[in-house]
Amino acid sequence: SRLSTHRDTRHEPRPSRWTPSEIYNRVTPSTMLRKLSFVSLLRSRTATCVALLIASAQAMRTPAFSTFHQPPSAAACESRSLFAASHVRGRCSRVADVRMQQVTQMAGAAKAAAAVMEEVSRSVGTNGIEAPDMADTFVSIDAERTGLVDEEGLPLVYDKQAIQKYWEGQGGALQQRWIEFLSVSVPFLTRVATLLVSGGADALQANSAGLAKDARERIEKLGPTYVKMGQMMSVRPDVLPQEALNELVALQDGVEGFDSQIAVKMIEQELGRPLDEVFDDFSMEPAAAASLAQVYRARLRESGEWVAVKVQRPGVQALVSKDLYVLRRAAEVYQGLVSRFAPQQRTDYVALLNEWAVGFYTELDFQNEASNMKRMQQVLLDSSVTDVVVPRVYDSLTTRRLLVSQWIDGKKLSDCSPEEVRELIKVGQECFLVQLLQAGFFHSDPHPGNLIRPNDQSIGKLALIDFGLVAQVRQEDMDSMVSAIIHLANKDYAALVDDFISLKILPADCNRAKVVPLMDKALSPYVKGGGAKRYEEELKKMYGFEESGAVGGFQAMTQDMLTVLNDIPFSIPPYFA
């Protein structure tokens, strides 16, 4: 009762015992946080208490608690008495059934909240504040710059120990950010856990659109690091359902830019001289704004060449390095929930987060990006891929926070007509297969906004931009991928299982008798070719959409999907991050 009130209750009579509805009406996550002192927030166990309060309030917002939102009336009290007397028949027995259902739902909500809290507590209690690991990373990093730090003391190249040393000297900044994260994320996690407890995967699927919208709004509240993560996940149908992808794609264009005057000051600071000494034309309107940087079009005073000037957001490195700690702990909480409610899934989400975190931090180093661009130019040249162009880098004007490269006029692939896209399919296939299966060095963010059709087709039919995230593949993994493609083309699904085990997509002890038939169903229509439309037609034919109707066909397909999700312990390898 001392935590918070929504109204002035000083002159109201105090009940000897608070009812659930009165607690709910008086306590909200925001008021709980305000009432806790700043000093106590710095203690990790207090973080658990805050999360418990938030989850409890969220659980009380579920339908299971709806009957307690108002103080019980006389009729309600009578109903509860009838519920206790199970021998009473007629209306009383119906009330008893309703009450039993409500109690069951309430118990499910409480169990879900308790599960979330237990995982938060385990993460806080057994692990110190740790940055993500980077052992065996696939991210392309310029090793020559390892050990260097910026003027703030943060490493230029991802280094777990160096980042931890920096934040150990920053007081309670990490714990404060963890508390902020909990206040936004725990209600969502509790909602997910409640659905899992009450209805399993079916309940999640039925509420997927609402959950996706809720997740997107919470991501936007948490800031640039989380927006970047949401953007990455928006193009991952292997990780998220379509409803979530549809919602998260809004994050691709929803990034709010920063003031161009601030950008100019940063550019001049990095160049060490006034802007007009380097450029005789500089557009003050950014050509692109992303979660990490903004891009401007300018013309070099010395040569008259048009260039793209990419400048980093102010203070983004410190913010990102701090958020990566929070996400590491959040991944541990999520891993615990998945292990509890979906133990058949063996994806190591902490390892996925580690790899993504290393890649994200590396994107903040524009000199590393410049190195990736020059290396990719050489890879394509050595492989005789002549139809693809990578912008030229101006090394003398490039720093860790500033990248100046060749400007290429053209249309993003997302803005091209179907005919133009069709012309580029073979070019794109050759380009990326060479990177992935021959060179083992590939552009890891090839969404349509990073693929350009140049207006001047003499310089190339396709241009690749944004090389902040580039990955390297080991020779043994390239060999397994080539083997998988051959076995897929030959419909040798038994051998394809071995390839998936080698690539760590399936465990060595998987049930082949279940896996192989499902592979046959899912992949055989794809092997026939013909694109997405042909694949859709083959699936409809396979599942009898015409004979049994849309409902029957969908049910049959859903059953296979549930079998995959529930009975086959597949996992997403860290290199897929």
C-alpha positions as CSV (number, residue, x, y, z in Angstrom):
1,S,0.0,0.0,0.0
2,R,3.0,2.3,0.5
3,L,4.2,1.8,-3.1
4,S,1.9,4.0,-5.1
5,T,-1.7,5.3,-5.6
6,H,-3.5,6.5,-8.6
7,R,-5.5,9.1,-6.6
8,D,-5.3,10.9,-3.2
9,T,-6.4,8.3,-0.7
10,R,-5.3,10.1,2.4
11,H,-8.9,10.6,3.7
12,E,-10.2,7.2,2.5
13,P,-10.6,4.4,5.1
14,R,-7.8,1.9,4.9
15,P,-9.0,-1.7,4.6
16,S,-7.3,-4.2,6.9
17,R,-6.4,-6.3,3.9
18,W,-5.8,-5.2,0.3
19,T,-7.9,-7.1,-2.3
20,P,-6.3,-8.1,-5.7
21,S,-8.3,-5.4,-7.4
22,E,-7.1,-2.7,-5.0
23,I,-3.5,-3.7,-5.5
24,Y,-3.9,-3.7,-9.2
25,N,-5.5,-0.3,-9.2
26,R,-2.8,1.2,-7.2
27,V,0.4,-0.3,-8.5
28,T,1.9,0.1,-12.0
29,P,5.4,-0.8,-13.3
30,S,6.3,2.9,-13.7
31,T,5.3,3.9,-10.2
32,M,7.1,0.9,-8.7
33,L,10.3,2.0,-10.4
34,R,9.9,5.6,-9.3
35,K,9.4,4.6,-5.6
36,L,12.6,2.5,-5.5
37,S,15.7,4.5,-4.7
38,F,18.5,4.9,-7.2
39,V,21.0,3.3,-4.9
40,S,18.9,0.2,-4.5
41,L,18.6,-0.1,-8.3
42,L,22.3,-0.6,-8.5
43,R,22.0,-3.9,-6.7
44,S,21.4,-6.9,-8.9
45,R,19.0,-8.6,-6.5
46,T,16.9,-5.4,-6.5
47,A,16.7,-5.8,-10.3
48,T,15.1,-9.2,-9.7
49,C,12.6,-7.6,-7.2
50,V,11.7,-4.9,-9.7
51,A,11.1,-7.5,-12.4
52,L,9.0,-9.5,-10.0
53,L,6.7,-6.5,-9.3
54,I,6.4,-5.7,-13.0
55,A,5.6,-9.3,-14.0
56,S,3.1,-9.6,-11.2
57,A,1.3,-6.4,-12.3
58,Q,1.4,-7.7,-15.9
59,A,0.0,-11.1,-14.8
60,M,-2.9,-9.3,-13.1
61,R,-3.7,-7.6,-16.4
62,T,-4.5,-10.9,-18.0
63,P,-8.1,-12.1,-18.5
64,A,-7.6,-14.5,-15.6
65,F,-7.7,-11.5,-13.3
66,S,-10.6,-9.7,-15.0
67,T,-13.1,-10.6,-12.3
68,F,-11.0,-8.9,-9.6
69,H,-10.6,-5.5,-11.3
70,Q,-13.5,-4.2,-9.1
71,P,-14.2,-4.9,-5.5
72,P,-16.4,-8.0,-5.2
73,S,-20.2,-7.3,-5.0
74,A,-22.6,-9.1,-2.8
75,A,-23.6,-11.3,-5.7
76,A,-20.0,-12.2,-6.4
77,C,-19.5,-13.1,-2.7
78,E,-22.6,-15.3,-3.0
79,S,-21.1,-16.9,-6.1
80,R,-17.9,-17.7,-4.3
81,S,-19.8,-19.3,-1.5
82,L,-21.7,-21.4,-4.0
83,F,-18.4,-22.3,-5.6
84,A,-17.2,-23.6,-2.2
85,A,-20.3,-25.7,-1.8
86,S,-19.9,-28.1,-4.7
87,H,-23.0,-30.1,-3.9
88,V,-25.3,-27.2,-4.9
89,R,-26.8,-27.8,-8.3
90,G,-28.1,-25.8,-11.3
91,R,-26.9,-22.2,-11.5
92,C,-24.5,-22.7,-8.6
93,S,-22.7,-25.6,-10.4
94,R,-22.3,-23.4,-13.6
95,V,-20.8,-20.7,-11.4
96,A,-18.5,-23.3,-10.0
97,D,-17.4,-24.3,-13.4
98,V,-16.7,-20.7,-14.4
99,R,-14.8,-20.0,-11.2
100,M,-12.7,-23.1,-11.6
101,Q,-11.8,-22.1,-15.1
102,Q,-10.9,-18.6,-13.8
103,V,-8.8,-20.1,-11.1
104,T,-7.0,-22.3,-13.6
105,Q,-6.3,-19.3,-15.9
106,M,-5.1,-17.3,-12.9
107,A,-2.8,-20.1,-11.8
108,G,-1.5,-20.3,-15.4
109,A,-0.8,-16.5,-15.4
110,A,0.9,-16.7,-12.0
111,K,3.0,-19.7,-13.2
112,A,4.1,-17.8,-16.3
113,A,5.0,-14.8,-14.2
114,A,6.9,-17.0,-11.8
115,A,8.7,-18.7,-14.7
116,V,9.9,-15.3,-16.1
117,M,11.0,-14.2,-12.6
118,E,12.9,-17.5,-12.0
119,E,14.9,-17.1,-15.2
120,V,15.6,-13.4,-14.5
121,S,16.7,-14.3,-11.0
122,R,18.9,-17.2,-12.2
123,S,20.6,-14.9,-14.7
124,V,21.2,-12.2,-12.2
125,G,22.1,-14.5,-9.4
126,T,24.5,-16.9,-11.1
127,N,26.1,-14.6,-13.7
128,G,28.0,-11.3,-13.2
129,I,27.7,-8.5,-15.7
130,E,29.4,-9.9,-18.8
131,A,29.8,-8.8,-22.3
132,P,29.1,-11.2,-25.2
133,D,31.9,-13.7,-26.0
134,M,33.5,-13.7,-29.4
135,A,35.2,-17.1,-29.5
136,D,35.2,-18.6,-33.1
137,T,33.4,-15.7,-34.6
138,F,32.6,-15.7,-38.3
139,V,32.6,-11.8,-38.5
140,S,35.4,-10.4,-40.7
141,I,37.6,-8.2,-38.4
142,D,40.8,-6.3,-39.2
143,A,43.2,-8.1,-36.8
144,E,45.8,-5.4,-37.2
145,R,43.7,-3.0,-35.2
146,T,43.1,-5.3,-32.3
147,G,44.1,-3.7,-29.0
148,L,43.5,-0.1,-30.1
149,V,41.1,2.0,-28.1
150,D,39.3,5.3,-28.9
151,E,39.6,8.5,-26.8
152,E,36.9,7.3,-24.4
153,G,38.7,4.0,-23.7
154,L,36.5,1.7,-25.8
155,P,38.2,-0.8,-28.1
156,L,38.1,-0.1,-31.8
157,V,37.8,-3.9,-32.5
158,Y,35.5,-6.0,-30.4
159,D,37.3,-7.1,-27.2
160,K,35.2,-8.5,-24.3
161,Q,37.9,-7.9,-21.6
162,A,38.5,-4.3,-22.8
163,I,34.8,-3.4,-22.9
164,Q,34.3,-4.9,-19.4
165,K,37.3,-3.0,-18.0
166,Y,35.8,0.2,-19.4
167,W,32.3,-0.3,-17.9
168,E,33.7,-1.4,-14.5
169,G,34.8,2.2,-14.1
170,Q,31.4,3.7,-15.0
171,G,29.6,3.1,-11.7
172,G,26.1,1.7,-11.9
173,A,25.4,2.6,-15.5
174,L,25.0,-1.0,-16.6
175,Q,22.6,-1.9,-13.8
176,Q,20.5,1.2,-14.5
177,R,20.2,0.2,-18.2
178,W,19.3,-3.3,-17.1
179,I,16.5,-1.9,-15.0
180,E,15.2,0.2,-17.9
181,F,15.3,-2.9,-20.1
182,L,13.3,-4.9,-17.5
183,S,10.6,-2.3,-17.2
184,V,10.0,-2.5,-20.9
185,S,10.5,-6.2,-21.7
186,V,9.3,-8.2,-18.7
187,P,5.6,-7.5,-19.4
188,F,6.1,-8.8,-22.9
189,L,7.9,-11.9,-21.7
190,T,5.2,-12.6,-19.1
191,R,2.5,-12.3,-21.8
192,V,4.4,-14.9,-24.0
193,A,4.9,-17.2,-21.0
194,T,1.2,-16.9,-20.1
195,L,0.2,-17.9,-23.6
196,L,2.6,-20.9,-23.5
197,V,1.3,-22.1,-20.2
198,S,-2.4,-21.7,-21.1
199,G,-2.4,-22.8,-24.7
200,G,1.1,-23.8,-25.9
201,A,2.3,-23.1,-29.4
202,D,-1.3,-22.9,-30.7
203,A,-2.0,-19.9,-28.4
204,L,1.2,-18.2,-29.5
205,Q,0.2,-18.7,-33.2
206,A,-3.3,-17.3,-32.5
207,N,-1.9,-14.2,-30.9
208,S,1.2,-13.8,-33.1
209,A,0.0,-10.5,-34.8
210,G,-0.7,-8.8,-31.5
211,L,2.6,-10.1,-30.0
212,A,4.5,-8.8,-33.0
213,K,3.0,-5.3,-32.7
214,D,3.7,-5.2,-29.0
215,A,7.3,-6.3,-29.6
216,R,7.9,-3.7,-32.2
217,E,6.6,-0.9,-30.0
218,R,8.8,-2.0,-27.1
219,I,11.9,-2.2,-29.4
220,E,11.3,1.4,-30.5
221,K,11.2,2.5,-26.9
222,L,14.5,0.8,-26.1
223,G,16.5,2.8,-28.7
224,P,19.0,2.3,-31.6
225,T,20.6,-0.9,-30.6
226,Y,17.3,-2.7,-30.3
227,V,16.0,-1.1,-33.5
228,K,19.1,-2.5,-35.3
229,M,18.4,-5.9,-33.9
230,G,14.7,-5.6,-35.0
231,Q,15.8,-4.6,-38.5
232,M,18.1,-7.7,-38.7
233,M,15.3,-10.0,-37.5
234,S,12.8,-8.5,-40.0
235,V,14.5,-10.4,-42.8
236,R,14.9,-13.7,-41.0
237,P,12.0,-16.0,-41.9
238,D,14.1,-18.9,-40.5
239,V,13.8,-17.4,-37.0
240,L,10.5,-15.6,-36.8
241,P,6.9,-16.2,-38.2
242,Q,5.6,-14.1,-41.0
243,E,3.4,-12.0,-38.7
244,A,6.4,-10.8,-36.8
245,L,8.3,-10.1,-40.0
246,N,5.5,-8.0,-41.3
247,E,5.5,-5.9,-38.2
248,L,9.3,-5.6,-37.8
249,V,9.8,-4.5,-41.4
250,A,8.4,-1.1,-40.3
251,L,11.7,-0.6,-38.5
252,Q,13.6,-0.5,-41.8
253,D,12.2,2.9,-42.6
254,G,11.3,4.2,-39.2
255,V,14.7,5.3,-38.0
256,E,14.7,8.9,-36.8
257,G,17.7,10.8,-38.1
258,F,19.9,13.3,-36.2
259,D,20.4,17.0,-37.0
260,S,22.6,17.6,-40.0
261,Q,24.4,20.5,-38.2
262,I,25.6,17.9,-35.7
263,A,26.6,15.6,-38.6
264,V,28.7,18.4,-40.2
265,K,30.5,19.1,-36.9
266,M,31.3,15.4,-36.6
267,I,32.6,15.3,-40.2
268,E,34.8,18.4,-39.6
269,Q,36.1,16.9,-36.4
270,E,37.0,13.6,-38.1
271,L,38.6,15.4,-41.1
272,G,40.4,18.0,-38.9
273,R,39.4,20.9,-41.2
274,P,36.4,22.9,-42.4
275,L,33.9,21.1,-44.6
276,D,34.3,23.5,-47.5
277,E,38.0,22.8,-47.7
278,V,37.2,19.2,-48.8
279,F,33.8,19.5,-50.5
280,D,32.6,22.2,-52.8
281,D,29.0,20.8,-52.8
282,F,27.4,19.1,-49.8
283,S,23.8,18.2,-49.5
284,M,22.4,19.0,-46.1
285,E,19.6,16.6,-46.6
286,P,20.8,13.0,-45.7
287,A,20.4,10.5,-48.5
288,A,19.9,7.8,-46.0
289,A,19.5,7.4,-42.2
290,A,20.2,4.2,-40.4
291,S,20.4,3.0,-36.8
292,L,24.1,3.6,-36.8
293,A,24.8,6.4,-39.2
294,Q,23.6,8.9,-41.8
295,V,24.8,9.2,-45.4
296,Y,25.2,12.5,-47.4
297,R,25.9,13.2,-51.0
298,A,28.9,15.5,-51.7
299,R,31.4,16.5,-54.4
300,L,35.1,16.6,-53.8
301,R,36.6,20.0,-54.3
302,E,39.9,18.6,-55.6
303,S,38.7,16.2,-58.2
304,G,35.0,17.0,-58.8
305,E,34.0,13.4,-58.0
306,W,30.7,12.7,-56.3
307,V,31.0,10.8,-53.1
308,A,28.9,9.2,-50.3
309,V,29.8,10.6,-46.9
310,K,28.8,8.2,-44.1
311,V,29.0,9.7,-40.6
312,Q,28.3,7.9,-37.3
313,R,25.6,8.9,-34.9
314,P,26.9,10.8,-31.9
315,G,27.7,8.6,-28.8
316,V,26.5,5.5,-30.5
317,Q,29.5,3.3,-29.5
318,A,29.1,3.8,-25.8
319,L,25.4,3.2,-26.0
320,V,25.8,0.0,-28.1
321,S,28.6,-1.5,-26.0
322,K,26.3,-1.0,-22.9
323,D,23.2,-2.4,-24.5
324,L,25.2,-5.5,-25.6
325,Y,25.6,-6.4,-21.9
326,V,21.9,-6.1,-21.4
327,L,21.1,-8.2,-24.4
328,R,23.5,-10.9,-23.3
329,R,21.7,-11.2,-20.0
330,A,18.3,-11.0,-21.8
331,A,19.4,-13.9,-24.1
332,E,20.1,-16.0,-21.0
333,V,16.6,-15.3,-19.7
334,Y,15.1,-16.2,-23.1
335,Q,17.2,-19.3,-23.3
336,G,15.9,-20.4,-19.9
337,L,12.3,-19.9,-21.0
338,V,12.7,-21.8,-24.2
339,S,14.4,-24.7,-22.4
340,R,11.5,-24.8,-20.0
341,F,8.6,-24.5,-22.4
342,A,10.1,-25.9,-25.7
343,P,12.9,-28.2,-24.6
344,Q,12.9,-29.9,-28.0
345,Q,14.4,-26.8,-29.6
346,R,18.2,-26.8,-29.2
347,T,19.1,-23.4,-30.6
348,D,21.7,-21.7,-28.5
349,Y,20.3,-18.2,-28.4
350,V,23.1,-17.0,-26.2
351,A,25.6,-18.0,-28.9
352,L,23.4,-16.4,-31.6
353,L,23.4,-13.2,-29.6
354,N,27.2,-13.4,-29.1
355,E,27.8,-13.6,-32.8
356,W,25.3,-10.8,-33.6
357,A,26.8,-8.6,-30.9
358,V,30.3,-9.0,-32.3
359,G,29.1,-8.1,-35.8
360,F,27.1,-5.2,-34.6
361,Y,30.0,-3.7,-32.6
362,T,32.3,-4.2,-35.6
363,E,29.9,-2.2,-37.8
364,L,30.8,0.8,-35.7
365,D,34.3,0.7,-37.1
366,F,34.2,2.4,-40.5
367,Q,37.8,1.7,-41.2
368,N,37.0,-2.0,-40.9
369,E,34.2,-1.5,-43.3
370,A,36.6,0.2,-45.8
371,S,38.9,-2.8,-45.5
372,N,36.0,-5.1,-46.3
373,M,35.1,-3.1,-49.4
374,K,38.6,-3.3,-50.8
375,R,38.9,-7.0,-50.1
376,M,35.5,-7.7,-51.7
377,Q,36.6,-5.8,-54.8
378,Q,39.6,-8.1,-55.0
379,V,37.5,-11.3,-54.4
380,L,35.2,-10.4,-57.3
381,L,38.1,-9.5,-59.6
382,D,39.9,-12.8,-58.8
383,S,36.7,-14.7,-59.6
384,S,36.1,-12.9,-62.9
385,V,32.7,-11.5,-61.6
386,T,32.7,-8.4,-63.8
387,D,29.0,-7.4,-63.7
388,V,29.1,-6.4,-60.0
389,V,30.7,-3.2,-58.7
390,V,31.8,-2.2,-55.1
391,P,32.2,1.5,-54.5
392,R,35.8,2.8,-54.3
393,V,37.0,3.9,-50.9
394,Y,38.9,7.2,-50.3
395,D,41.3,6.1,-47.6
396,S,42.7,9.6,-46.9
397,L,39.3,10.9,-45.9
398,T,38.1,7.8,-43.9
399,T,38.3,7.4,-40.1
400,R,36.7,5.1,-37.6
401,R,33.6,7.3,-37.6
402,L,33.7,8.6,-41.1
403,L,33.6,6.7,-44.4
404,V,34.0,8.5,-47.8
405,S,33.3,6.3,-50.9
406,Q,32.3,6.5,-54.5
407,W,28.7,7.7,-55.1
408,I,26.7,5.4,-57.4
409,D,23.6,6.8,-59.0
410,G,20.9,4.1,-59.4
411,K,17.8,2.4,-58.1
412,K,17.6,0.2,-55.1
413,L,16.5,-3.3,-55.9
414,S,13.3,-2.7,-53.9
415,D,12.4,0.1,-56.4
416,C,13.1,-1.8,-59.6
417,S,10.5,-3.2,-61.8
418,P,10.0,-7.0,-62.0
419,E,11.6,-7.1,-65.4
420,E,14.7,-5.3,-64.1
421,V,14.9,-7.6,-61.1
422,R,14.6,-10.7,-63.4
423,E,17.6,-9.5,-65.4
424,L,19.7,-9.3,-62.3
425,I,18.9,-12.7,-60.9
426,K,21.7,-14.6,-62.6
427,V,24.2,-11.8,-61.8
428,G,23.2,-11.9,-58.1
429,Q,23.3,-15.6,-57.9
430,E,26.8,-15.8,-59.3
431,C,28.0,-12.9,-57.1
432,F,26.8,-14.4,-53.8
433,L,27.5,-18.1,-54.6
434,V,31.1,-17.1,-55.4
435,Q,31.3,-15.2,-52.1
436,L,29.7,-18.0,-50.0
437,L,31.0,-21.2,-51.6
438,Q,34.3,-20.2,-53.3
439,A,35.9,-17.3,-51.5
440,G,34.4,-17.9,-48.0
441,F,34.0,-14.1,-47.6
442,F,30.5,-12.7,-48.1
443,H,28.3,-9.6,-47.7
444,S,26.1,-10.5,-44.7
445,D,23.4,-7.8,-45.1
446,P,22.2,-8.1,-48.7
447,H,18.7,-6.7,-48.2
448,P,17.1,-4.9,-51.2
449,G,18.2,-1.5,-49.9
450,N,21.9,-2.5,-50.2
451,L,21.6,-3.8,-53.8
452,I,21.7,-1.0,-56.4
453,R,21.0,-1.1,-60.2
454,P,23.4,1.6,-61.5
455,N,22.0,4.1,-63.9
456,D,25.3,3.8,-65.8
457,Q,25.3,0.1,-66.7
458,S,28.8,0.4,-68.1
459,I,30.3,0.4,-64.6
460,G,28.3,-2.8,-63.7
461,K,24.8,-4.3,-63.7
462,L,24.6,-4.5,-59.9
463,A,26.3,-2.5,-57.1
464,L,26.8,-3.7,-53.5
465,I,26.8,-1.1,-50.7
466,D,27.1,-1.2,-46.9
467,F,29.9,-3.5,-46.0
468,G,29.7,-3.0,-42.2
469,L,28.9,-6.6,-41.7
470,V,30.9,-9.2,-43.7
471,A,31.4,-12.8,-42.6
472,Q,34.1,-15.4,-43.3
473,V,33.3,-19.1,-43.7
474,R,35.7,-21.9,-42.9
475,Q,36.6,-24.3,-45.7
476,E,35.0,-27.3,-44.0
477,D,31.7,-25.4,-43.8
478,M,31.9,-24.4,-47.4
479,D,32.4,-28.1,-48.3
480,S,29.3,-29.1,-46.3
481,M,27.2,-26.4,-48.0
482,V,28.3,-27.6,-51.4
483,S,27.5,-31.2,-50.4
484,A,24.1,-30.1,-49.2
485,I,23.3,-28.4,-52.5
486,I,24.3,-31.5,-54.5
487,H,22.2,-33.8,-52.2
488,L,19.3,-31.5,-52.4
489,A,19.4,-31.3,-56.2
490,N,19.5,-35.2,-56.3
491,K,16.7,-35.5,-53.6
492,D,19.1,-37.6,-51.5
493,Y,17.5,-36.5,-48.2
494,A,19.2,-39.2,-46.1
495,A,22.6,-37.8,-47.1
496,L,21.2,-34.2,-46.6
497,V,20.6,-35.1,-43.0
498,D,24.3,-35.8,-42.6
499,D,25.1,-32.4,-44.2
500,F,22.7,-30.7,-41.7
501,I,24.4,-32.5,-38.8
502,S,27.8,-31.3,-40.1
503,L,26.4,-27.8,-40.3
504,K,25.0,-28.1,-36.8
505,I,21.4,-27.5,-37.9
506,L,20.4,-30.9,-36.7
507,P,21.9,-32.9,-33.7
508,A,23.7,-36.2,-34.4
509,D,21.0,-38.1,-32.4
510,C,18.0,-36.7,-34.5
511,N,15.2,-39.1,-35.4
512,R,16.0,-39.8,-39.1
513,A,12.7,-41.7,-39.6
514,K,10.8,-38.5,-38.9
515,V,13.2,-36.0,-40.5
516,V,13.6,-37.6,-43.9
517,P,9.9,-37.8,-44.9
518,L,9.4,-34.2,-43.8
519,M,12.4,-33.0,-45.8
520,D,10.9,-34.8,-48.8
521,K,7.6,-33.0,-48.4
522,A,9.1,-29.6,-47.8
523,L,11.9,-29.6,-50.3
524,S,10.8,-31.6,-53.2
525,P,8.5,-28.9,-54.6
526,Y,11.3,-26.4,-54.3
527,V,13.7,-28.6,-56.2
528,K,11.3,-28.6,-59.2
529,G,12.1,-24.9,-59.7
530,G,9.8,-22.2,-61.1
531,G,10.1,-19.7,-58.3
532,A,7.8,-18.9,-55.4
533,K,4.5,-19.2,-57.4
534,R,5.4,-22.7,-58.6
535,Y,6.4,-23.7,-55.1
536,E,3.1,-22.5,-53.8
537,E,1.2,-24.5,-56.4
538,E,3.1,-27.6,-55.6
539,L,2.5,-27.3,-51.9
540,K,-1.3,-26.8,-52.5
541,K,-1.3,-29.9,-54.7
542,M,0.6,-31.9,-52.1
543,Y,-1.6,-31.0,-49.2
544,G,-4.9,-31.4,-51.1
545,F,-6.1,-27.8,-51.0
546,E,-8.3,-28.5,-54.1
547,E,-9.8,-31.8,-52.9
548,S,-10.2,-31.0,-49.2
549,G,-10.6,-27.2,-49.5
550,A,-8.5,-24.5,-48.0
551,V,-9.3,-25.4,-44.4
552,G,-8.4,-29.1,-44.7
553,G,-5.3,-28.4,-46.7
554,F,-4.1,-25.8,-44.2
555,Q,-4.8,-28.1,-41.3
556,A,-2.7,-30.8,-42.9
557,M,0.2,-28.4,-43.6
558,T,0.0,-27.0,-40.1
559,Q,0.2,-30.5,-38.6
560,D,3.5,-31.1,-40.5
561,M,4.8,-27.7,-39.3
562,L,3.9,-28.6,-35.7
563,T,5.6,-31.9,-36.0
564,V,8.8,-30.1,-37.2
565,L,8.6,-27.6,-34.3
566,N,7.7,-30.1,-31.6
567,D,9.4,-33.4,-32.6
568,I,12.5,-32.4,-34.5
569,P,15.3,-30.7,-32.4
570,F,16.7,-28.5,-35.1
571,S,18.8,-25.5,-34.1
572,I,20.0,-22.3,-35.7
573,P,23.8,-22.2,-35.8
574,P,25.6,-19.1,-34.5
575,Y,27.0,-18.3,-38.0
576,F,23.4,-17.6,-39.1
577,A,23.4,-14.5,-36.9
